[in-house]
Amino acid sequence: MRKRMAKIDEEKKPKSFLLEKRPKGLLLFVLGFFIFSLGYWTHFGISLAIQKSLVNAPTPERFKDIDFSSFWDALEKVQMSYVGEIDYKKLVEGAIGGMVGSLGDPFSAYIGLEDVNAFNNELNGTFEGIGAEIGLKEGQLAIIAPLEGSPAERAGIKTGDIVQAIDDYPAQYLSIDKAVEMIRGERGTKVRLTISRASEILEISVWRETINVKSLTYKNQGNGIGYVKITRFDEKTANLLTASVDKIREDNIGGLIIDLRNNPGGYLTTAVEAASQFIRDGVIVTEESKTGEKQELKASGRGLLLEMPIVVLVNEGSASASEIVAGAIKDHKRGIIIGTQTFGKGTVQELRPLLYGGALKITVAKWLTPNGLVIDGNGLSPDIEVKWDGTGEDAQLKKAAEEIDKKIRN
């Protein structure tokens, strides 16, 4: 064994000798070129290859000065070191989600291609889950409203409940969209929510179901009083309201209660159409864009219930589009607002499709009531405050009936 090793050493010696006899400058050049080449191909070369495989469009001129070197560096390190399989599409989607999340806006989010249809279905009242709208209240994940007749409502979840954990995962680390994703799921499965309510900590398990929510229902309350319950403002709401007008006239209704309690919102245009049934002309809501430009959305002028006395019911679960309708009716002195302070969501989100799949749900404007009141973070104050804990006699509905009766008699 020693002889064999010695022979190998002897064979190596002349090669080393020849190298050592070269001039030192040439030696440094060769070493430098080797190091440079190695660095280029392991760092810049790989980064450029990744960029070439991921980027299918030129960088817009306005983004030329943004330094993406940290992104490429991180991506390279993942490729070079991560022991598992890498799905670059998911990495890019995660980067987009992180970018939008860093805006600090709980209502802006990246929505993957597979979730876009689910998002649209939810807006239109059909989805699988527990039937509860979630938002942020003072920085905490909160129940805006359980939908009427939903699994969440039947399980005892209430407006204002603070979600502390979802299946033991702390809610403080979750965005709204991630929380919704975890709570939503296939019908027949169960999710466990840890809820704080006042001084209580509750664990509530809810079975997921297919939620089919009819956004508007009408009922004749008797004594000339009609009752319209709007659970959300989807693409069918305006037509349902128009159809209800025929019944209201048939029933010879003298005054109408519009119940927007626990209505988490919906489409802005639908809210404007609905409010236009009761307001003859003028501004329904003002949108203010990021540049400060204001756009006034006005009554359509095609209202069918322009003279009928109305009372609007709101509570802390009334948000977004329902606050637009209530705010317009209040500012135009078109009716009385009864209940408690509303949720206070005064921003507008739009779904903006991305070139290569998925979409951004992004806040594009904030909105103001006709009198310029900022609802976001503040909510809308009722004309007559009436509290009701959801049990026993509905004190808010009773007060609304009393006020409508006065108007009918006068």
C-alpha positions in Angstrom: 0.0 0.0 0.0 2.9 2.4 0.8 4.5 1.8 -2.6 1.2 2.6 -4.4 0.8 5.8 -2.5 4.3 6.8 -3.0 4.0 6.2 -6.8 0.9 8.4 -6.9 2.8 11.1 -5.0 5.6 10.9 -7.4 3.2 11.3 -10.4 1.7 14.4 -8.9 5.0 16.0 -8.1 6.1 17.1 -11.7 2.7 18.7 -12.3 3.0 20.8 -9.2 6.5 21.6 -10.0 5.7 23.0 -13.4 3.0 25.2 -12.0 5.2 26.6 -9.3 7.8 27.5 -11.9 5.4 29.9 -13.8 5.6 33.6 -13.1 3.7 34.8 -10.1 1.6 37.3 -12.1 0.3 34.6 -14.3 -0.5 32.5 -11.3 -2.5 35.2 -9.7 -4.4 35.9 -13.0 -5.3 32.2 -13.4 -6.5 32.0 -9.8 -8.4 35.3 -10.1 -10.1 34.2 -13.3 -11.1 30.9 -11.7 -12.6 32.5 -8.7 -14.4 35.1 -10.8 -15.8 32.4 -13.1 -16.9 30.3 -10.2 -18.6 33.2 -8.5 -20.3 34.3 -11.7 -21.8 31.0 -12.6 -22.8 30.1 -9.0 -24.2 33.5 -8.2 -24.9 35.8 -11.2 -25.3 33.0 -13.7 -27.8 31.1 -11.6 -29.7 34.4 -10.7 -29.9 35.3 -14.4 -31.1 31.9 -15.3 -33.8 32.1 -12.7 -34.8 35.6 -13.9 -35.0 34.4 -17.5 -37.2 31.5 -16.5 -39.6 33.6 -14.3 -39.8 36.9 -16.1 -41.9 37.0 -19.2 -42.3 40.7 -19.5 -39.9 43.7 -19.5 -39.6 45.7 -16.3 -41.8 48.8 -16.5 -39.6 52.0 -16.8 -41.0 53.4 -13.5 -39.6 50.4 -11.6 -36.1 50.5 -13.2 -34.6 52.1 -10.0 -36.1 49.5 -7.6 -33.3 47.2 -6.4 -34.5 43.6 -6.6 -31.1 42.2 -5.8 -32.2 41.0 -2.4 -35.0 39.1 -4.0 -32.8 37.3 -6.5 -30.2 36.6 -3.8 -32.8 35.0 -1.6 -34.2 33.0 -4.5 -30.8 31.8 -5.4 -30.0 30.7 -1.9 -33.3 28.8 -1.8 -32.4 27.1 -5.1 -28.9 26.3 -4.0 -29.6 25.1 -0.5 -33.2 24.0 0.0 -33.3 20.2 0.4 -36.9 19.7 -0.9 -38.5 20.2 -4.2 -39.0 23.8 -5.3 -42.2 25.1 -7.0 -41.1 28.4 -8.4 -44.7 29.5 -9.1 -45.6 29.1 -5.5 -42.5 31.0 -4.5 -43.5 33.9 -6.7 -47.1 33.8 -5.4 -45.7 33.9 -1.9 -43.6 36.9 -2.7 -46.6 38.7 -4.2 -48.6 37.9 -1.1 -45.9 39.2 1.2 -45.6 42.4 -0.9 -49.3 43.2 -0.6 -49.3 42.1 3.1 -46.5 44.6 3.8 -48.9 47.4 2.9 -50.4 47.0 6.4 -54.0 47.0 4.9 -56.0 44.1 6.3 -58.4 44.3 3.3 -55.8 44.1 0.5 -54.5 40.6 -0.4 -53.2 38.4 -3.1 -55.7 35.8 -4.2 -54.4 32.7 -6.0 -55.9 31.5 -9.3 -57.7 28.6 -7.6 -59.2 31.0 -5.0 -60.6 33.7 -7.4 -63.7 31.7 -8.3 -64.3 30.9 -4.6 -64.0 34.6 -3.8 -66.5 35.6 -6.5 -68.9 32.8 -5.3 -68.7 34.1 -1.8 -69.6 37.7 -2.9 -72.6 36.2 -4.7 -73.8 34.3 -1.7 -72.7 30.7 -2.3 -69.7 29.2 -0.7 -68.6 26.4 1.7 -67.8 27.4 5.3 -69.4 28.5 8.5 -71.1 31.7 7.3 -69.4 34.4 9.2 -67.8 37.7 8.0 -64.4 38.4 9.6 -62.6 41.7 9.9 -60.2 43.7 12.1 -61.4 45.6 15.1 -58.8 47.6 17.0 -56.1 45.4 15.5 -57.7 42.1 16.5 -59.4 39.5 14.3 -63.1 39.9 15.0 -66.5 38.5 13.8 -68.2 41.3 11.9 -71.4 39.3 11.6 -72.6 35.7 11.5 -75.0 35.4 8.5 -78.6 34.7 9.5 -79.4 31.0 9.7 -75.7 30.1 9.1 -73.8 27.3 11.0 -71.8 30.1 12.8 -75.0 31.7 14.1 -76.5 28.3 15.2 -73.2 27.5 17.0 -73.5 30.6 19.1 -70.9 32.9 17.4 -71.9 36.5 17.8 -71.0 39.9 16.3 -68.0 41.4 18.1 -66.5 38.1 19.1 -62.7 38.2 19.0 -61.1 35.2 17.4 -58.1 34.2 19.4 -57.2 30.9 17.6 -58.3 28.8 14.7 -57.8 25.1 15.4 -55.3 26.1 18.1 -53.3 28.3 15.7 -52.9 31.8 17.2 -55.0 34.3 15.2 -52.6 37.2 16.0 -50.2 35.8 13.3 -52.9 35.6 10.6 -54.1 38.1 8.0 -57.8 38.3 7.4 -57.5 36.4 4.2 -55.4 33.6 5.7 -57.9 33.4 8.6 -60.8 33.1 6.1 -58.9 30.4 4.2 -58.4 28.4 7.4 -62.0 28.8 8.6 -63.5 28.0 5.2 -63.5 24.4 4.0 -65.4 21.5 2.7 -68.9 20.9 4.0 -69.1 18.2 6.5 -65.8 19.1 8.1 -65.4 21.0 11.4 -63.4 24.0 12.6 -62.7 24.9 16.2 -62.6 28.6 17.1 -61.2 30.0 20.4 -63.3 33.1 21.1 -63.0 35.9 23.6 -66.3 37.6 24.5 -66.2 40.2 27.2 -64.3 38.4 30.0 -65.0 34.9 28.7 -62.9 32.6 26.7 -65.0 30.2 24.7 -64.2 27.2 22.4 -66.8 26.8 19.7 -66.7 24.0 17.1 -68.6 24.7 13.9 -69.5 22.2 11.2 -69.0 23.7 7.7 -71.8 23.6 5.2 -72.7 24.9 1.8 -73.9 28.5 2.4 -76.6 29.8 0.1 -77.6 33.2 1.3 -80.5 35.0 -0.2 -79.4 38.6 0.2 -82.9 40.1 0.6 -86.2 39.1 2.1 -89.5 41.0 2.5 -92.2 40.5 5.1 -95.5 42.2 5.8 -95.4 43.1 9.6 -99.0 44.1 9.7 -100.5 47.5 10.6 -99.2 49.0 7.4 -95.6 48.2 8.2 -93.3 46.4 5.8 -89.9 44.8 6.7 -87.0 44.3 4.4 -84.0 42.4 5.6 -80.8 42.8 3.5 -78.0 40.4 4.6 -75.4 41.5 2.0 -75.2 43.5 -1.2 -74.5 41.1 -4.0 -75.3 41.2 -7.7 -78.9 40.0 -7.1 -79.8 42.4 -4.3 -81.0 45.3 -6.4 -83.3 43.1 -8.5 -84.7 41.5 -5.3 -85.4 44.9 -3.9 -87.2 46.0 -7.1 -89.2 42.8 -7.0 -90.2 43.5 -3.4 -91.6 46.9 -4.3 -94.5 45.2 -6.1 -95.3 43.2 -3.0 -95.0 46.4 -0.8 -97.5 48.1 -3.0 -99.8 45.1 -3.1 -99.8 45.0 0.7 -100.6 48.7 0.9 -97.6 49.3 3.1 -97.5 52.8 4.6 -93.9 52.6 6.1 -90.9 50.4 5.7 -88.2 49.0 8.1 -84.9 48.3 6.4 -82.8 45.9 8.5 -79.1 46.2 7.8 -78.0 44.6 11.1 -75.1 42.2 10.7 -74.8 43.1 7.0 -71.1 43.0 6.3 -71.3 44.7 2.9 -70.8 43.7 -0.7 -70.7 45.5 -4.0 -70.4 49.3 -3.9 -72.5 49.7 -7.1 -75.3 47.5 -5.6 -75.3 49.7 -2.5 -75.8 52.8 -4.6 -78.6 51.1 -6.6 -80.3 50.1 -3.4 -80.0 53.6 -1.8 -81.4 55.1 -5.0 -84.7 53.4 -4.4 -85.3 55.7 -1.5 -83.4 58.9 -2.4 -84.6 61.0 -5.3 -81.4 62.8 -6.3 -78.0 63.9 -5.0 -74.9 62.1 -3.8 -75.1 58.7 -2.3 -71.4 58.3 -1.6 -68.1 60.0 -2.5 -65.1 58.0 -3.4 -61.6 59.4 -2.8 -58.7 57.9 -4.7 -55.0 57.7 -3.7 -54.4 60.9 -5.5 -57.1 62.7 -3.6 -59.4 62.9 -6.6 -63.0 62.6 -5.6 -65.8 61.0 -7.5 -69.4 61.5 -6.5 -71.8 58.5 -7.1 -75.3 59.9 -7.3 -78.8 58.6 -7.1 -80.0 57.0 -10.3 -83.3 59.0 -10.4 -85.3 55.8 -10.9 -86.3 55.2 -7.3 -89.7 53.6 -6.6 -90.0 54.3 -2.8 -89.1 58.0 -2.7 -91.9 59.1 -0.5 -92.4 56.2 1.8 -91.4 56.7 5.5 -88.4 54.5 6.4 -86.4 53.4 9.4 -83.0 51.7 9.0 -81.7 49.3 11.6 -78.0 49.0 12.1 -75.6 47.5 14.7 -71.9 46.9 15.1 -72.1 44.2 12.4 -73.2 46.7 9.8 -70.2 47.4 7.6 -69.0 48.8 4.3 -71.8 48.8 1.8 -74.5 48.8 4.5 -72.9 51.8 6.1 -73.0 53.5 2.7 -76.8 53.0 2.4 -77.4 54.0 6.0 -75.1 57.0 5.8 -76.8 58.3 2.6 -80.3 57.9 4.1 -79.2 59.7 7.3 -77.4 62.6 5.5 -80.3 63.1 3.1 -82.7 63.1 6.2 -84.6 60.4 4.3 -85.2 58.2 7.3 -84.3 57.5 10.9 -81.3 55.3 11.8 -81.9 53.1 14.9 -79.5 50.7 16.7 -75.9 51.0 17.7 -72.6 52.3 16.2 -71.7 50.6 13.0 -68.5 48.7 12.3 -66.6 51.4 10.6 -65.2 50.0 7.3 -65.0 52.9 4.9 -62.7 51.7 2.1 -63.4 50.2 -1.3 -61.7 47.1 -2.6 -61.5 45.9 -6.2 -60.4 42.6 -7.7 -57.6 43.3 -10.2 -56.6 40.2 -12.3 -52.9 39.6 -12.8 -51.4 38.8 -16.2 -50.2 35.3 -15.3 -53.0 34.1 -13.1 -54.5 35.0 -9.7 -55.6 38.5 -8.7 -55.1 41.3 -6.2 -57.9 42.3 -3.9 -56.7 45.8 -3.3 -58.0 48.9 -1.6 -58.4 51.5 -4.3 -60.3 54.3 -2.5 -61.9 55.4 0.7 -65.5 56.6 0.8 -67.3 59.5 2.5 -71.0 60.0 3.2 -72.8 62.8 1.3 -71.9 65.2 4.1 -68.2 64.2 4.0 -68.2 62.0 7.1 -65.3 59.5 7.2 -66.7 56.2 8.2 -63.4 54.2 8.2 -62.4 53.4 11.7 -65.2 55.4 13.2 -68.5 53.9 12.1 -71.9 55.6 11.8 -73.8 56.8 14.8 -77.5 56.0 14.9 -80.1 58.8 15.3 -81.7 56.8 18.1 -79.5 54.4 20.1 -81.1 51.2 21.1 -79.1 48.2 22.4 -80.1 44.6 22.0 -78.0 41.6 23.0 -79.7 39.2 20.5 -81.8 37.4 23.1 -85.4 37.9 24.2 -87.5 40.6 22.6 -85.9 42.4 19.7 -85.8 45.9 21.3 -84.4 47.5 18.1 -87.1 46.2 15.8 -89.7 47.1 18.4 -88.5 50.7 18.5 -88.3 50.8 14.7 -92.0 49.7 14.5 -92.9 52.4 17.0 -91.2 55.2 14.9 -92.7 54.0 11.6 -96.2 53.9 13.2 -95.8 57.5 14.3 -94.9 58.5 10.8 -97.8 56.6 9.3 -100.2 58.2 11.7 -98.9 61.7 11.0 
